[in-house]
Amino acid sequence: MLQQQDEVEAEVTWEDQEMINRFSLLNTRKFELISDLEELKKEDSLLEDGIGELYLAEEEGAARLLVGETLFHLDKDAAVSKLEADQERLQEEVAALEKELDETRSTMAQLKVKLYAKFKNSINLDDE
C-alpha cells in the first residue's frame, strides 16, 4: 500500500494519459506475444519430432501426413520436405514475434522511465 509520504502531487496531462494508455496496450500485447510464442514453440517441437520419426522409420515408400482433418499419403522424402518447409516457416514466424516482443519491451521500458520520473511511486507499472 502506498504511504502518504510516498504520494506525489502531479497533474495528469493529456500526454501523460496517452503514455499510460500506450503502456497498458503494450503490456497486453506483450502477454499475447508470449502466449503466441509458447504455442509456436510447441508446434515447432512437434514438427521436429515428426521429422525425426520419419527419418527413423524403416519403411520406405509412402508416409501418412495428417493436415487438419485430412490424411495425405506421400512418399517419405516428400513428407520430410513438407515438414521441414513448415518448420522453416514456423521458425521465421517465431523470429518475427521475438523481434516484436523485444521492441515492445523496449518501448515499455522507455515509457516506464518517463512515467516513474513524473509520478514516482504514485503509479504502478509492474506486471504483478
Disulfide bonds with the S-S distance in Angstrom:
none
